[in-house]
Amino acid sequence: MRTETDLDRLHPTHTAPVVFAAGAAIGVLGGMIGLGGAEFRLPLLIGLFGFAALSAVILNKAMSLVVVLAALPARLAAVPAAEVATRWPVAANLLAGSLLGAWAGASWAVRMRSATLYKVLAALMVLMAAALVLTHTTTLGTLDLPLTAQIPAGIAAGFGIGVVAAIMGVAGGELLIPTIVLLFGQDIKTAGSLSLLVSLPTMLVAFARYSRDGSFAVLGANLRFTATMAAGSIAGAVLGGLLLGVFPDVVLIPALAVILLVSAYKLARHD
């Protein structure tokens, strides 16, 4: 069990414009690659704003939830709801594992020693960098598994993604989208919409589990901070979406991967 309250930084001294700008920068990074950018926000919460690991994860989860809710209408408008609805078995298959994974991941996170959690977060940042490069630099096919193998594979993949998303406080789209393409043969655009339908209830489950821990008080103590950074993230994501394609993937993706790897290195060395 954790021996510290993990509430060591309840009231950051940074001004609202700085917090908004930081959120906007994260939103732009995510928007340029069609994601929310929560994996970039987590090290910023720890390194720049001084939150301890679990506090940063909880705040990141709250902001990720707000960003996903804001993105959902636009995503559903891009892909007709009727088209997404016909693929409900895909979402149900992944949710069968991700909901359990989210609860388990959040439970493990609140029980980890802070030093261990920093190292786990660092390892997951490396995983996110690898997923980013794989998704954006290769053409994903499909594994063409028989239904008898596809269903358990989807549950297992969903569980793993739920664990990662809960521990990092992210939506998990970086992992959900390639999984939906590989396992279920969906195109990238449809996979993006399905990933939101999976990630939203998965985040709610993790959020509910975190709310049972004393460290959840960090959210109540930083509501203004959270709202300001979330607003910046949404505004930045819109701008990043407008910049989509301006920077070639051959330059952008390696640069973002390096950012994640440098962040992972710093987290691994965090005391």
C-alpha positions in Angstrom: 0.0 0.0 0.0 1.2 3.5 -0.7 2.9 5.2 2.3 2.4 8.8 1.0 -0.7 10.8 0.3 0.5 11.7 -3.2 -1.0 15.1 -2.7 2.2 17.0 -2.3 1.3 19.6 -4.9 -2.3 20.6 -4.4 -2.0 24.2 -5.5 0.5 24.8 -8.4 1.8 28.4 -8.5 1.7 28.6 -12.3 -0.8 31.2 -13.7 -3.9 30.3 -15.7 -2.4 31.5 -19.0 0.6 29.2 -18.5 -1.6 26.2 -17.7 -3.9 27.0 -20.7 -0.8 27.3 -23.0 0.6 24.1 -21.8 -2.7 22.3 -22.4 -2.9 23.9 -25.8 0.6 22.8 -26.8 -0.3 19.2 -25.8 -3.5 19.5 -27.8 -1.7 20.7 -30.9 0.8 17.8 -30.7 -2.1 15.3 -30.4 -4.3 17.0 -32.9 -1.6 16.9 -35.6 -1.7 13.1 -35.5 -5.4 12.7 -34.8 -5.1 11.8 -31.1 -5.8 13.5 -27.8 -2.1 13.9 -26.7 -2.6 12.7 -23.1 0.6 10.7 -23.3 2.5 14.0 -23.7 0.5 15.7 -21.0 1.4 13.2 -18.2 5.2 14.0 -18.1 4.3 17.7 -18.3 2.1 17.4 -15.2 5.0 15.7 -13.4 8.0 17.6 -14.7 6.7 21.2 -15.2 3.8 21.4 -12.7 5.4 19.2 -10.0 2.6 16.7 -9.3 3.6 13.3 -7.9 3.0 10.3 -10.1 -0.4 9.1 -8.9 -1.8 12.7 -8.7 -0.6 13.3 -12.2 -2.3 10.1 -13.5 -5.6 11.1 -11.8 -5.5 14.6 -13.2 -4.5 13.3 -16.6 -7.4 10.8 -16.6 -9.9 13.6 -15.7 -8.6 15.8 -18.6 -8.6 12.9 -21.0 -12.2 12.2 -20.2 -13.1 15.8 -21.0 -11.2 15.8 -24.2 -12.7 12.5 -25.4 -16.2 13.8 -24.6 -15.5 17.0 -26.6 -14.1 14.9 -29.5 -16.9 12.4 -29.7 -19.5 14.5 -31.6 -17.0 15.6 -34.2 -15.7 12.0 -34.7 -19.3 10.6 -35.0 -20.1 13.3 -37.5 -17.1 12.3 -39.6 -18.3 8.7 -39.7 -22.1 8.1 -39.8 -23.4 6.8 -36.5 -25.3 4.1 -38.4 -22.1 2.8 -39.9 -20.4 2.7 -36.5 -23.5 1.0 -34.9 -23.2 -1.9 -37.3 -19.8 -2.6 -35.9 -20.9 -2.8 -32.3 -19.6 -6.4 -31.9 -16.1 -5.0 -32.3 -16.6 -2.5 -29.5 -18.3 -5.1 -27.3 -15.5 -7.6 -27.8 -12.8 -5.1 -26.7 -15.0 -3.7 -23.8 -15.3 -7.2 -22.4 -11.6 -7.0 -21.6 -10.9 -3.3 -21.3 -13.4 -2.6 -18.5 -11.8 -5.3 -16.3 -8.4 -4.0 -17.3 -9.2 -0.5 -16.4 -10.4 -1.5 -12.9 -7.3 -3.7 -12.4 -4.9 -1.1 -13.7 -6.3 1.6 -11.5 -6.2 -0.8 -8.5 -2.6 -1.6 -9.1 -1.6 2.1 -9.6 -3.0 3.2 -6.2 -1.2 0.3 -4.5 2.2 0.9 -6.1 5.0 2.7 -4.3 5.7 6.0 -6.0 9.1 5.0 -7.1 7.7 1.9 -8.8 4.9 3.9 -10.5 7.4 6.3 -12.0 9.3 3.3 -13.6 6.1 1.7 -14.8 5.0 5.0 -16.4 8.4 5.2 -18.1 8.1 1.8 -19.6 4.6 2.6 -20.8 5.9 5.8 -22.4 8.3 3.6 -24.4 5.4 1.4 -25.4 3.4 4.5 -26.6 6.4 5.7 -28.7 6.6 2.3 -30.4 2.8 2.2 -31.0 3.0 5.7 -32.5 5.8 4.8 -34.9 4.1 1.5 -35.9 0.7 3.1 -36.5 1.9 6.1 -38.5 4.8 4.6 -40.5 3.6 1.2 -41.6 0.5 0.0 -43.5 -1.5 -2.1 -41.1 -3.1 -5.2 -42.5 -5.4 -7.6 -40.7 -4.5 -10.9 -39.0 -7.5 -12.7 -40.5 -8.1 -14.7 -37.3 -11.0 -17.2 -37.2 -13.8 -16.0 -34.9 -12.9 -18.6 -32.3 -9.5 -16.9 -31.9 -10.6 -13.4 -32.7 -12.9 -13.1 -29.7 -10.5 -14.2 -27.0 -7.7 -12.2 -28.7 -10.0 -9.1 -28.5 -10.7 -9.6 -24.9 -7.1 -10.1 -24.0 -6.0 -7.0 -26.1 -8.8 -5.0 -24.5 -7.7 -6.0 -21.0 -4.1 -5.0 -21.7 -5.2 -1.7 -23.2 -7.5 -1.0 -20.2 -4.6 -1.6 -17.8 -2.3 0.8 -19.7 -5.0 3.5 -20.1 -5.8 3.4 -16.4 -2.2 3.5 -15.2 -1.3 6.4 -17.5 -4.5 8.3 -17.3 -5.0 8.2 -21.1 -7.8 7.3 -23.5 -5.8 4.6 -25.1 -6.5 5.5 -28.7 -2.8 5.0 -29.6 -3.3 1.3 -28.8 -7.0 0.8 -29.6 -6.8 2.0 -33.2 -4.1 -0.4 -34.4 -5.7 -3.2 -32.5 -9.0 -2.6 -34.2 -7.3 -2.6 -37.6 -5.2 -5.7 -37.0 -7.7 -7.9 -35.2 -11.0 -6.8 -36.8 -9.9 -5.5 -40.2 -11.5 -2.0 -39.9 -10.2 1.0 -41.8 -8.4 3.7 -39.8 -11.3 6.2 -39.9 -13.8 3.7 -38.6 -11.3 2.4 -36.1 -10.9 6.0 -34.7 -14.6 6.3 -34.0 -14.8 2.8 -32.5 -11.8 3.6 -30.3 -13.7 6.5 -28.7 -16.7 4.3 -28.0 -14.4 1.8 -26.3 -12.2 4.3 -24.5 -15.1 6.4 -22.9 -16.6 3.6 -20.8 -13.1 2.3 -20.1 -12.0 5.7 -18.7 -15.2 6.0 -16.6 -14.4 2.6 -14.9 -10.9 3.7 -14.1 -12.1 7.0 -12.9 -14.6 5.3 -10.6 -11.9 3.1 -9.2 -9.6 6.1 -8.6 -12.4 7.9 -6.8 -12.3 5.3 -4.1 -8.7 6.2 -3.2 -7.6 9.1 -0.9 -5.4 10.5 -3.7 -8.5 11.4 -5.7 -8.7 14.5 -3.5 -6.1 16.0 -5.8 -8.8 16.5 -8.4 -11.1 18.4 -6.1 -8.2 20.6 -4.9 -7.2 21.4 -8.5 -10.5 21.8 -10.4 -9.6 25.2 -11.8 -6.2 23.9 -12.9 -7.8 20.8 -14.5 -10.5 22.8 -16.3 -8.0 25.4 -17.6 -5.6 22.8 -19.0 -8.5 20.7 -20.4 -9.8 23.8 -22.2 -6.3 24.5 -23.6 -6.1 20.9 -24.7 -9.4 21.1 -26.6 -8.5 24.4 -28.2 -5.0 23.0 -29.1 -6.5 19.8 -30.5 -8.8 21.9 -32.9 -5.7 23.9 -34.0 -3.7 20.7 -34.4 -6.4 19.2 -36.5 -6.3 22.2 -38.8 -2.5 21.6 -39.1 -3.0 17.9 -39.9 -0.8 17.2 -42.9 1.1 20.4 -42.8 4.2 18.6 -41.3 5.1 15.4 -43.1 4.9 12.2 -41.0 8.5 11.4 -41.8 9.4 14.4 -39.7 6.6 14.7 -37.2 6.3 11.1 -36.0 10.0 10.6 -35.2 10.1 14.0 -33.4 7.1 13.0 -31.3 8.5 9.6 -30.6 11.7 11.2 -29.4 9.7 13.4 -27.0 8.1 10.4 -25.5 11.4 8.5 -25.1 13.1 11.6 -23.5 10.0 11.8 -21.2 10.3 8.1 -20.4 14.0 8.5 -19.5 13.2 11.4 -17.1 10.4 9.6 -15.5 12.6 6.5 -15.0 15.1 8.7 -13.1 12.5 10.5 -11.1 12.9 10.1 -7.3 
